[in-house]
Amino acid sequence: PIRNISVIGAAGRMGRWFTYYFAKRSTANIFVFDTNKISPKISKNVRECESIQTCVQDADLVIVCVPIESVVPVVRKCLASMKRRRAILCEISSLKKNIFKVLRSARKDVRCLCIHPMFGPAINRSRKMKFLLIPVINQGREVGLLKTMFPGSGVEVLRTPELHDQNMAVVIGLT
């Protein structure tokens, strides 16, 4: 069971979205960290932390919502401080090539999810969400974890981080 959720990058738009999502739908304790000022208290189960280490040390689920250039060092910091049993680390960056290598080489007691939400922070939280998933170790298990975290969501699997990044280049080029 997921009792403690940490959101790293909680002051950003997607970090704030995930914080609100879990605060409203879960009885879990939500721990948040950001180097920028975080919005006023969202809910009684949301607590601000002083560091990444204190934010993730007891987390069952860590969601990393930081800018692309920060994702690799932040994920490494999270992995170094996460608890030693069956924790989940989920990252949502828009480009996957560099972070994927870090996730593949992560400690074996941490289950890693490499996802890309196909919606922005303005989405109505009651609408069906769609995620892209790049399997890190076990596709079936990772799809199951994602569907447990976001019931009713759609999941599209992209086999490799290179395929993901090629698709994102096309999508970004179109807009």
Salt bridges, closest charged atoms under 4 A:
ASP60 OD1 - LYS83 NZ 2.27
GLU91 OE2 - LYS96 NZ 2.65
ASP109 OD1 - ARG107 NE 2.89
ASP165 OD1 - HIS164 ND1 2.89
